[in-house]
């Protein structure tokens, strides 16, 4: 009897330990370093935001959060990597409107589904763009740039982070709204397009604020206008596109954090809470202001709602400007 009791007791302990393992693993999360994928090259907005968050999350989680740059295919390579990763909370993604909203309509064979292949955590920032030109371009306003482009049809080029990137779509909307003939040159990231404007290989780019502002402050680029409804606190002397005479609404950008589909709800909730606390910190808010972006924190549900609203809106906009999948 005593022996039978011991076996029964050991069996009960083993079963209890086994059934408690998933909850225990979540309670102890993270128990090893976390990979944070930035789908664009170093120096761009996604990379800078990922590194800001990674530093703070490392402190908050007690484990190192390591940024891994996986650029290419307008961010699709990094997104596919995360979509196929284990859903255990140890692979996160710095995503943007470009991949989650635009790319579904810009690529015939997208290697992921924005609505079903990810566990959405939170949106973290939003911003407009800034139209910048090389200092040698003889235009100091949007009006002068449009006149120059009309005088030189097909001779001026604008860069982007890829065909479906918000940066590229803003340029296409601008081109059609002003009825000018300018050439779209796609890159693997906005920071590379900005570098080529600085180097004089192309004339202009509707850049994210993050890679453009340092070049503007060092006089390597000349800003002509910002695309947001209001002037940027980081560039208070630069007019809006509306102030410059263009009333056509231009797309803005947002950034968010996600993981593979099926991440445990407890891990998603913890990450959401930690990131919400981080983006509200005074030093992060100041850094955001310096970068020309605004902080944002949402529930996963609000994040999903935003995608469901913006995806059909984007379909209409892209059809109106004649952009088709490649």
C-alpha positions as CSV (number, residue, x, y, z in Angstrom):
1,X,0.0,0.0,0.0
2,X,2.8,2.4,0.9
3,X,4.5,1.7,-2.4
4,X,1.3,2.3,-4.4
5,X,0.8,5.5,-2.6
6,X,4.3,6.7,-3.4
7,X,3.8,5.9,-7.1
8,X,0.5,7.7,-7.2
9,X,2.0,10.7,-5.4
10,X,4.9,10.8,-7.9
11,X,2.5,10.5,-10.9
12,X,0.4,13.3,-9.6
13,X,3.5,15.5,-9.1
14,X,4.7,14.8,-12.6
15,X,1.3,15.5,-14.2
16,X,1.0,18.7,-12.2
17,X,4.5,19.9,-13.2
18,X,3.8,19.1,-16.9
19,X,0.5,20.9,-17.0
20,X,2.1,23.9,-15.3
21,X,5.0,24.2,-17.7
22,X,3.4,26.6,-20.2
23,X,2.2,29.0,-17.6
24,X,5.5,28.8,-15.8
25,X,7.4,29.5,-19.0
26,X,5.2,32.6,-19.6
27,X,5.7,33.7,-16.0
28,X,9.4,33.5,-16.4
29,X,9.5,35.3,-19.7
30,X,12.0,36.1,-20.9
31,X,14.6,33.5,-19.8
32,X,17.0,34.2,-22.7
33,X,17.8,37.1,-25.1
34,X,15.0,38.4,-27.4
35,X,15.6,39.1,-31.1
36,X,14.1,42.3,-32.4
37,X,14.0,42.4,-36.2
38,X,14.2,45.8,-38.0
39,X,13.3,45.2,-41.7
40,X,15.4,48.1,-43.0
41,X,19.1,49.0,-43.0
42,X,20.9,50.7,-40.0
43,X,20.3,54.4,-39.6
44,X,16.7,54.5,-40.8
45,X,13.6,55.2,-38.8
46,X,12.8,51.5,-38.1
47,X,16.3,50.8,-37.0
48,X,16.5,53.9,-34.7
49,X,13.1,53.2,-33.1
50,X,14.0,49.5,-32.7
51,X,17.2,50.4,-30.9
52,X,15.5,53.0,-28.6
53,X,12.9,50.4,-27.6
54,X,15.5,47.5,-27.4
55,X,17.6,49.5,-24.9
56,X,14.6,50.2,-22.6
57,X,13.1,46.8,-23.0
58,X,16.5,45.2,-22.0
59,X,16.2,47.1,-18.7
60,X,12.5,46.3,-18.2
61,X,12.7,42.6,-19.1
62,X,16.0,41.8,-17.5
63,X,17.3,40.1,-20.6
64,X,19.1,41.5,-23.6
65,X,16.9,42.6,-26.5
66,X,19.1,42.5,-29.7
67,X,18.2,44.4,-32.8
68,X,18.7,42.4,-36.0
69,X,18.6,44.3,-39.3
70,X,17.0,42.3,-42.2
71,X,16.4,44.7,-45.1
72,X,15.2,43.9,-48.5
73,X,12.0,43.8,-50.7
74,X,10.5,46.9,-49.1
75,X,10.6,45.3,-45.7
76,X,9.1,42.0,-46.8
77,X,12.2,39.9,-46.0
78,X,12.2,40.9,-42.3
79,X,8.4,40.4,-42.0
80,X,8.5,36.9,-43.6
81,X,11.3,35.9,-41.2
82,X,9.2,36.9,-38.2
83,X,6.0,35.5,-39.5
84,X,7.7,32.0,-39.7
85,X,9.5,32.3,-36.4
86,X,8.3,30.3,-33.3
87,X,5.5,32.2,-31.5
88,X,7.3,32.2,-28.1
89,X,7.9,35.9,-27.6
90,X,11.6,35.6,-28.4
91,X,11.3,37.1,-32.0
92,X,9.7,40.5,-32.3
93,X,9.3,42.8,-35.2
94,X,9.5,46.6,-35.8
95,X,6.8,47.0,-38.4
96,X,5.4,49.9,-40.3
97,X,2.4,51.0,-42.4
98,X,4.4,50.3,-45.5
99,X,4.5,46.6,-45.0
100,X,1.3,46.0,-43.1
101,X,-1.0,48.2,-45.3
102,X,0.7,49.1,-48.6
103,X,2.6,46.0,-49.6
104,X,-0.4,43.8,-49.9
105,X,-1.3,45.8,-53.0
106,X,2.2,46.4,-54.3
107,X,3.3,42.7,-54.6
108,X,1.5,40.0,-56.4
109,X,2.9,37.3,-54.0
110,X,3.3,38.7,-50.6
111,X,5.0,36.1,-48.3
112,X,2.9,36.9,-45.3
113,X,-0.7,38.0,-44.4
114,X,-0.7,41.3,-42.4
115,X,-4.0,40.4,-40.8
116,X,-3.5,36.8,-39.8
117,X,0.3,36.0,-39.6
118,X,1.2,38.3,-36.7
119,X,0.5,38.8,-33.1
120,X,0.0,42.6,-32.9
121,X,1.4,44.2,-29.8
122,X,1.1,48.0,-30.1
123,X,1.7,50.9,-32.4
124,X,4.6,53.1,-31.1
125,X,4.9,56.2,-33.2
126,X,3.6,58.2,-36.1
127,X,4.9,61.1,-38.3
128,X,4.7,62.9,-41.6
129,X,7.5,63.1,-44.1
130,X,9.8,65.9,-45.2
131,X,10.5,66.8,-48.8
132,X,14.3,67.4,-49.1
133,X,16.5,68.3,-52.1
134,X,20.2,68.4,-52.7
135,X,21.5,72.0,-52.0
136,X,22.6,72.2,-55.7
137,X,18.9,71.9,-56.8
138,X,17.9,75.5,-57.8
139,X,14.6,75.4,-55.9
140,X,13.9,76.8,-52.4
141,X,10.2,76.1,-52.3
142,X,7.7,73.5,-53.5
143,X,6.4,76.0,-56.1
144,X,9.9,76.5,-57.5
145,X,10.6,72.7,-57.5
146,X,7.4,72.1,-59.5
147,X,8.4,74.8,-62.0
148,X,11.9,73.3,-62.3
149,X,10.4,69.8,-62.9
150,X,8.1,71.1,-65.6
151,X,11.0,72.8,-67.3
152,X,13.1,69.6,-67.1
153,X,10.6,66.7,-67.7
154,X,12.0,63.3,-66.9
155,X,15.3,64.8,-65.6
156,X,14.7,64.9,-61.9
157,X,14.6,61.8,-59.7
158,X,13.1,61.0,-56.3
159,X,14.1,58.1,-54.0
160,X,12.1,55.8,-51.8
161,X,12.4,52.8,-49.5
162,X,10.8,50.6,-52.2
163,X,7.8,50.5,-54.4
164,X,5.2,50.0,-51.7
165,X,6.9,52.2,-49.1
166,X,5.0,55.1,-47.7
167,X,7.9,57.3,-48.9
168,X,7.5,56.1,-52.5
169,X,3.7,56.4,-52.4
170,X,3.9,60.0,-51.2
171,X,6.3,60.8,-54.1
172,X,3.8,59.2,-56.6
173,X,0.9,61.2,-55.1
174,X,2.9,64.4,-55.3
175,X,3.9,63.6,-58.9
176,X,0.4,63.1,-60.1
177,X,-1.1,66.0,-58.0
178,X,1.4,68.5,-59.5
179,X,1.3,66.9,-63.0
180,X,5.1,66.7,-63.2
181,X,7.4,64.1,-64.8
182,X,9.9,62.9,-62.2
183,X,11.5,59.5,-62.0
184,X,11.0,57.1,-59.0
185,X,14.2,55.4,-57.9
186,X,13.5,52.7,-55.2
187,X,16.1,51.6,-52.6
188,X,16.2,49.0,-49.8
189,X,15.6,51.7,-47.2
190,X,14.9,55.5,-46.9
191,X,18.3,56.0,-45.3
192,X,20.0,54.8,-48.6
193,X,17.8,57.2,-50.7
194,X,18.7,60.0,-48.4
195,X,22.4,59.2,-48.7
196,X,22.1,59.4,-52.5
197,X,20.4,62.8,-52.3
198,X,23.2,64.0,-50.1
199,X,25.7,62.6,-52.6
200,X,23.9,64.2,-55.6
201,X,23.0,60.9,-57.3
202,X,19.3,61.8,-57.1
203,X,17.7,65.2,-56.6
204,X,15.0,64.6,-53.9
205,X,13.2,62.3,-51.5
206,X,10.1,62.5,-49.3
207,X,12.0,61.2,-46.4
208,X,11.0,59.9,-43.0
209,X,12.1,62.5,-40.4
210,X,14.7,60.3,-38.7
211,X,17.3,60.0,-41.4
212,X,16.6,63.5,-42.9
213,X,16.9,65.7,-39.9
214,X,20.6,65.3,-39.1
215,X,21.4,66.0,-42.8
216,X,19.1,69.1,-42.7
217,X,20.8,70.4,-39.6
218,X,24.2,70.0,-41.1
219,X,23.0,71.8,-44.3
220,X,23.6,68.7,-46.5
221,X,20.0,68.7,-47.5
222,X,17.5,71.5,-48.0
223,X,14.0,71.0,-46.7
224,X,11.1,72.4,-48.7
225,X,8.0,71.2,-46.9
226,X,6.6,68.6,-44.4
227,X,3.6,66.5,-45.3
228,X,1.8,66.5,-42.0
229,X,-1.1,68.8,-41.3
230,X,0.9,70.9,-38.9
231,X,4.6,72.0,-38.9
232,X,7.0,69.7,-37.2
233,X,8.4,70.7,-33.8
234,X,11.8,69.5,-35.0
235,X,11.6,71.7,-38.1
236,X,9.4,74.6,-37.1
237,X,10.6,76.9,-39.9
238,X,9.7,74.4,-42.6
239,X,6.2,75.0,-44.1
240,X,3.6,72.2,-44.6
241,X,2.7,71.1,-48.1
242,X,-0.7,72.8,-47.6
243,X,1.0,76.1,-46.8
244,X,3.1,75.5,-49.9
245,X,0.0,75.3,-52.1
246,X,-0.6,71.6,-52.4
247,X,-3.9,70.7,-50.8
248,X,-3.8,67.0,-51.9
249,X,-3.7,64.8,-48.7
250,X,-0.5,62.8,-48.5
251,X,-0.1,59.5,-46.6
252,X,1.7,59.6,-43.3
253,X,3.7,56.8,-41.6
254,X,3.3,54.8,-38.4
255,X,5.4,52.2,-36.7
256,X,4.4,49.3,-34.4
257,X,5.6,46.2,-32.7
258,X,4.4,42.7,-33.5
259,X,5.4,39.0,-33.2
260,X,4.6,35.8,-34.9
261,X,0.9,34.6,-34.9
262,X,0.0,32.7,-31.8
263,X,2.1,34.4,-29.2
264,X,0.8,33.8,-25.7
265,X,-1.7,36.4,-24.5
266,X,0.3,36.9,-21.3
267,X,3.5,37.8,-23.2
268,X,1.6,40.1,-25.6
269,X,0.1,41.9,-22.6
270,X,3.4,42.2,-20.8
271,X,5.1,43.6,-23.9
272,X,2.2,46.0,-24.5
273,X,2.4,47.3,-20.9
274,X,6.2,47.7,-20.9
275,X,6.2,49.5,-24.3
276,X,3.4,51.8,-23.2
277,X,5.4,52.8,-20.1
278,X,8.6,53.2,-22.2
279,X,7.1,55.5,-24.8
280,X,5.7,57.7,-22.1
281,X,9.1,58.3,-20.4
282,X,10.3,61.9,-20.6
283,X,13.6,61.0,-22.2
284,X,11.9,58.9,-24.9
285,X,9.4,61.7,-25.6
286,X,12.2,64.2,-25.9
287,X,14.1,61.8,-28.2
288,X,10.9,61.4,-30.3
289,X,10.6,65.2,-30.5
290,X,14.2,65.5,-31.6
291,X,13.5,62.9,-34.3
292,X,10.4,64.7,-35.5
293,X,8.0,61.9,-34.6
294,X,5.1,61.6,-32.2
295,X,4.7,58.8,-29.6
296,X,1.8,56.4,-29.8
297,X,0.5,53.5,-27.7
298,X,-2.5,51.3,-28.5
299,X,-4.1,48.0,-27.6
300,X,-3.5,45.1,-29.9
301,X,-7.2,45.4,-30.8
302,X,-6.8,49.0,-31.8
303,X,-3.8,48.1,-33.9
304,X,-5.8,45.5,-35.7
305,X,-8.7,47.9,-36.2
306,X,-6.3,50.4,-37.8
307,X,-5.2,47.8,-40.3
308,X,-8.7,46.9,-41.2
309,X,-9.6,50.5,-41.8
310,X,-6.5,51.6,-43.7
311,X,-6.1,48.5,-46.0
312,X,-9.2,49.2,-48.1
313,X,-8.5,53.0,-48.0
314,X,-5.1,52.2,-49.4
315,X,-6.5,50.1,-52.2
316,X,-8.6,53.0,-53.4
317,X,-5.7,55.4,-53.2
318,X,-3.3,53.2,-55.1
319,X,-5.9,52.5,-57.8
320,X,-6.4,56.3,-58.1
321,X,-2.8,57.0,-58.7
322,X,-2.3,54.0,-61.0
323,X,0.1,51.9,-59.0
324,X,-0.1,48.2,-59.7
325,X,1.6,45.1,-58.1
326,X,5.0,44.1,-59.4
